[in-house]
C-alpha cells in the first residue's frame, strides 16, 4: 500500500513538470504574429533571503536575487550580468490546523510585498540609443507590488502547495518624459501598468531522518490587462491582441537544512517567456498608423543557488 501511494504522488510530481513543458512546446497557438524570434540561453541565478517570525502569525522578509547570463548565442558578448530583484515581504499565517483523523496538516498564508526589478541589459540598450535620465530609467526599472495567497497540505513526508500571486508591473509613461513621444502611442506600445496572475503548484518530499528535502514545481503567468489591438498591418490584416500566457516555468531541486536557522538549495529551472511587442511607426500614405506586432520568445535554462536565513 505504501509503495502504491508513493507511486501515485510521483505521478503527480511528473504532471506538475509536464504542464509548463507542454505549453512551451505548443506555444505556436497564437496567430497573427508576422515576426517571431526564438532564443535559448544559459543562466546562473543567486539568491539570498532573510525571514523573521513575528508574534500573532506574522513574518517579514527580504530577498535579493542576481541573474547572470552565462551564454546567449544571439548576444555579443554572449555572457553578461542580466537582472537583479530586490523584494520586501510581509506575511500572515491565516490558518494552521491538523486533522485529528488523518493527521494531515493544512495551512493558508497571505503575503504582501514589493519587488524592485533592475534590468542591466535593457539599461545598456537604452544607453546605446543615447537615452538618459527618466527615459533610461523607464527602460531598466520596474516596480512590482504584489499580493499572494497560498494553501498547503502536509501528509507523511509530502507537502503540496498552491500559490496564486496578483502582481502589477509599474513603468514610467514615456509620453510624459519628452515631447518626441506621443503618450497615446507609447501606452499602446508598452503597457505602463501591466497586471499579471502567477500560479505555482509545488511538491516537497522530505527524506526520513535527514535534513534533505527534494522539491519540484510548475508555474504559469498570464496577463490581465493587455490592451486589445484593433489595428491592422500594412497589408490590412488584423493583428492579434488581448490577454495571453506570458511565461511558463518548471523546476526540480534539493534543499539542505544546515541548522535551525540556515538552509541552502540547488535547483534547475526551465523558464519560457514570450513578450509581445507593438511597434507603431508613424503613418503611411493612407494616413493610417503603421503597426507591427512581433513576439520574442526566450527559453532559459538556469542553475539556481539559494541561501536562506530563518529566524
VENCORCOR-V741720 format. One record per residue. N is the residue number from 0. NEAR is the number of other C-alpha atoms within 12 Angstrom. D_LAST is the distance of its C-alpha to the last C-alpha in Angstrom with 1 decimal. Layout:
# VENCORCOR-V741720
N;NEAR;D_LAST
N;NEAR;D_LAST
This chain:
# VENCORCOR-V741720
0;7;38.6
1;10;35.2
2;9;36.4
3;10;37.7
4;15;34.3
5;17;32.6
6;13;35.4
7;15;35.1
8;24;31.4
9;21;32.1
10;15;34.7
11;24;32.2
12;30;30.0
13;25;33.1
14;22;34.0
15;34;30.7
16;33;31.5
17;25;35.2
18;25;35.0
19;34;33.8
20;28;36.1
21;20;39.0
22;28;38.5
23;30;38.4
24;15;41.7
25;14;43.4
26;26;42.4
27;18;46.0
28;13;46.5
29;23;46.6
30;18;50.1
31;23;51.5
32;27;49.7
33;24;52.4
34;19;50.1
35;22;47.1
36;21;45.3
37;23;43.0
38;22;40.8
39;25;38.7
40;30;36.1
41;29;33.6
42;31;30.2
43;31;27.1
44;31;23.8
45;29;20.8
46;29;17.3
47;27;14.1
48;30;11.2
49;26;7.9
50;25;6.2
51;23;4.8
52;20;6.2
53;16;9.4
54;11;12.4
55;11;15.1
56;20;13.4
57;21;12.4
58;26;9.6
59;28;10.1
60;29;10.1
61;27;12.4
62;30;14.2
63;27;17.2
64;29;19.8
65;30;23.0
66;32;26.0
67;29;29.0
68;31;32.2
69;24;33.5
70;23;36.8
71;24;38.7
72;17;42.5
73;16;43.3
74;17;41.9
75;12;43.1
76;14;41.2
77;19;39.7
78;20;36.3
79;25;34.4
80;26;31.0
81;33;30.7
82;28;27.9
83;28;24.5
84;29;22.1
85;29;19.6
86;30;17.6
87;29;15.9
88;30;14.7
89;28;14.4
90;29;13.9
91;28;15.4
92;27;15.7
93;20;19.4
94;20;20.3
95;18;19.0
96;18;21.9
97;16;23.6
98;14;27.3
99;9;29.2
100;7;31.8
101;13;30.1
102;13;26.6
103;20;25.3
104;24;22.0
105;25;22.1
106;27;19.5
107;25;20.2
108;28;17.8
109;28;18.9
110;31;17.6
111;28;19.2
112;29;18.9
113;28;20.9
114;28;21.7
115;28;24.0
116;33;26.0
117;30;28.0
118;28;30.8
119;26;32.3
120;28;35.0
121;25;36.3
122;28;36.3
123;22;38.6
124;21;40.8
125;22;41.1
126;20;42.0
127;13;44.6
128;13;46.1
129;12;46.2
130;21;43.8
131;19;42.2
132;18;40.1
133;21;39.2
134;28;40.9
135;29;38.7
136;28;35.5
137;33;36.6
138;32;36.9
139;31;33.5
140;30;31.0
141;33;29.6
142;30;27.5
143;30;25.7
144;29;24.5
145;30;23.5
146;28;22.7
147;30;21.8
148;29;22.0
149;30;20.8
150;29;22.0
151;31;21.2
152;29;22.8
153;26;21.8
154;24;24.7
155;20;25.0
156;25;23.4
157;29;23.5
158;29;21.5
159;32;23.4
160;32;22.2
161;28;24.0
162;29;22.7
163;28;25.1
164;31;24.5
165;30;27.0
166;31;27.0
167;30;29.4
168;29;30.3
169;27;31.9
170;32;34.5
171;28;37.0
172;28;40.5
173;29;42.8
174;24;45.8
175;20;44.6
176;21;44.2
177;17;47.7
178;11;51.2
179;13;51.6
180;20;49.1
181;19;50.2
182;20;47.5
183;16;48.7
184;28;48.9
185;28;45.6
186;25;43.7
187;33;45.6
188;32;44.7
189;30;41.0
190;34;39.2
191;30;37.4
192;24;35.1
193;30;34.4
194;29;32.8
195;31;31.2
196;30;29.9
197;30;27.6
198;32;27.4
199;34;25.2
200;36;25.7
201;36;23.4
202;38;23.7
203;33;21.2
204;30;22.6
205;23;20.8
206;18;22.9
207;12;23.7
208;8;22.4
209;15;20.8
210;20;17.3
211;23;19.1
212;28;19.2
213;29;22.1
214;35;22.1
215;36;24.6
216;40;25.1
217;38;28.0
218;39;27.9
219;36;30.6
220;31;30.9
221;29;33.9
222;31;35.4
223;23;36.2
224;24;38.4
225;30;40.2
226;26;43.7
227;21;46.7
228;27;49.0
229;19;52.6
230;27;54.1
231;25;56.3
232;28;56.6
233;23;59.7
234;15;61.5
235;16;60.8
236;19;58.3
237;20;55.6
238;30;52.1
239;29;49.1
240;28;46.5
241;20;44.0
242;22;40.7
243;29;39.6
244;33;36.8
245;35;35.3
246;35;33.0
247;40;32.1
248;39;29.4
249;40;28.8
250;37;26.3
251;31;25.7
252;28;23.0
253;28;21.0
254;28;17.3
255;26;16.4
256;24;13.3
257;18;13.4
258;15;11.2
259;13;8.3
260;18;5.9
261;21;8.8
262;27;11.5
263;28;14.8
264;30;17.4
265;29;21.1
266;29;23.3
267;27;26.7
268;32;27.3
269;35;30.7
270;35;30.8
271;36;34.1
272;34;34.6
273;32;37.8
274;29;38.6
275;37;41.7
276;30;43.5
277;35;46.3
278;26;48.7
279;28;51.4
280;20;54.1
281;19;56.5
282;15;59.6
283;14;62.2
284;9;65.9
285;11;65.7
286;10;63.5
287;17;60.6
288;21;57.1
289;24;56.5
290;31;53.3
291;33;51.6
292;36;48.7
293;27;46.9
294;30;43.9
295;24;41.7
296;28;39.8
297;30;37.3
298;30;36.1
299;34;33.0
300;30;31.9
301;31;28.5
302;29;26.4
303;31;22.7
304;28;20.1
305;30;16.5
306;27;13.5
307;30;9.9
308;25;6.6
309;24;3.8
310;17;0.0
